[in-house]
Amino acid sequence: VGGTFTSIGGVAVGNLAAWNGTSWLTTAACNGPVTALGVRNGLALTQYQLFVAGSFTAVGVTSAQHIARYTASTATWAAMGTGLPGNSGRASEPLQLAVKP
């Protein structure tokens, strides 16, 4: 789940968290609000990719201009090209992401 929050269910997070079926988990922190999420499923549960977008410039230690991708099979975050354009230092705050299979 993404948004503008620093804790969920008593767990410290940075605008992004995961639910494992019984409790909330911290993920890499985004240094700004997350306004959109998208998932591309793979053949196995560990092959999914999570796409996040919002008013951030980093996810964890990865620089990413308002959009980033998490690949479960390698447990890594990556920037999406040069990112999305900002507006006076603030992202255009996408509200939806469409992910092709």
RODO-2510 file (C-alpha; in nm, 4 decimals, decimal comma):
residues 101
     n   res          X          Y          Z
     1     v     0,0000     0,0000     0,0000
     2     g     0,1282     0,3465    -0,0768
     3     g     0,0388     0,6945     0,0389
     4     t     0,1621     0,9599     0,2787
     5     f     0,2334     0,7898     0,6113
     6     t     0,5207     0,7013     0,8431
     7     s     0,3659     0,4092     1,0312
     8     i     0,0996     0,1460     0,9807
     9     g    -0,0159    -0,1060     1,2385
    10     g     0,2647     0,0072     1,4674
    11     v     0,5337    -0,0549     1,2015
    12     a     0,7562     0,2374     1,0950
    13     v     0,7453     0,2837     0,7169
    14     g     0,8210     0,5482     0,4553
    15     n     0,5042     0,5987     0,2489
    16     l     0,5073     0,2351     0,1305
    17     a     0,4243    -0,0901     0,3136
    18     a     0,3412    -0,4539     0,2419
    19     w     0,0883    -0,6905     0,4000
    20     n     0,1949    -1,0551     0,4364
    21     g    -0,1475    -1,1866     0,5304
    22     t    -0,1046    -1,1431     0,9050
    23     s     0,0981    -0,8260     0,9617
    24     w     0,2387    -0,5117     0,7981
    25     l     0,5980    -0,5137     0,6748
    26     t     0,8325    -0,2271     0,6074
    27     t     0,9692    -0,1916     0,2552
    28     a     1,2188     0,0462     0,1010
    29     a     1,1115     0,3952     0,2022
    30     c     1,0013     0,6503    -0,0554
    31     n     1,1147     1,0039     0,0326
    32     g     0,7771     1,1446    -0,0736
    33     p     0,4141     1,0370    -0,1138
    34     v     0,3197     0,7351    -0,3262
    35     t     0,0097     0,8127    -0,5339
    36     a    -0,0151     0,5120    -0,7680
    37     l     0,0730     0,1423    -0,7657
    38     g     0,0737    -0,1226    -1,0387
    39     v     0,1663    -0,4918    -1,0399
    40     r     0,2840    -0,7182    -1,3205
    41     n     0,2414    -1,0825    -1,2207
    42     g     0,4844    -1,3517    -1,3254
    43     l     0,4414    -1,7261    -1,3560
    44     a     0,5594    -1,7751    -0,9982
    45     l     0,4758    -1,5669    -0,6925
    46     t     0,8373    -1,4469    -0,6686
    47     q     0,8410    -1,3215    -1,0297
    48     y     0,6116    -1,0206    -0,9869
    49     q     0,7100    -0,6583    -1,0439
    50     l     0,5680    -0,3687    -0,8434
    51     f     0,5556    -0,0222    -0,9981
    52     v     0,5193     0,2847    -0,7743
    53     a     0,4697     0,6475    -0,8737
    54     g     0,4333     0,9726    -0,6817
    55     s     0,6125     1,2769    -0,5465
    56     f     0,9406     1,1085    -0,4565
    57     t     1,2953     1,1192    -0,5887
    58     a     1,4250     0,8043    -0,4190
    59     v     1,3089     0,4601    -0,3100
    60     g     1,5467     0,3340    -0,0443
    61     v     1,8941     0,4091    -0,1809
    62     t     1,7775     0,4114    -0,5449
    63     s     1,7343     0,7498    -0,7139
    64     a     1,4063     0,7500    -0,9045
    65     q     1,2272     1,0566    -1,0394
    66     h     0,8655     0,9932    -0,9393
    67     i     0,8440     0,6339    -1,0707
    68     a     1,0254     0,3121    -0,9815
    69     r     1,0032    -0,0655    -1,0278
    70     y     1,0598    -0,3410    -0,7721
    71     t     1,1512    -0,6836    -0,9127
    72     a     1,0705    -0,9596    -0,6646
    73     s     1,2963    -1,2264    -0,8167
    74     t     1,6040    -1,0103    -0,7500
    75     a     1,4596    -0,8068    -0,4591
    76     t     1,5814    -0,4849    -0,6231
    77     w     1,4444    -0,1382    -0,6972
    78     a     1,5228     0,0403    -1,0243
    79     a     1,4472     0,3799    -1,1730
    80     m     1,2212     0,3851    -1,4786
    81     g     1,4313     0,5614    -1,7409
    82     t     1,4663     0,9303    -1,6581
    83     g     1,1415     0,9225    -1,4615
    84     l     0,8348     1,1437    -1,4820
    85     p     0,8398     1,5217    -1,5219
    86     g     0,7951     1,7366    -1,2142
    87     n     0,6095     2,0619    -1,1729
    88     s     0,8069     2,3284    -0,9862
    89     g     0,9977     2,0631    -0,7955
    90     r     0,6886     1,8500    -0,7415
    91     a     0,5771     1,5497    -0,9465
    92     s     0,2625     1,5604    -1,1492
    93     e     0,1338     1,3036    -0,8952
    94     p     0,0010     1,0257    -1,1181
    95     l    -0,3139     0,8694    -0,9784
    96     q    -0,3124     0,5531    -1,1894
    97     l    -0,0622     0,3204    -1,3528
    98     a    -0,1458     0,0809    -1,6360
    99     v     0,0850    -0,2202    -1,6525
   100     k     0,0930    -0,4450    -1,9589
   101     p     0,1181    -0,8196    -1,8932
***
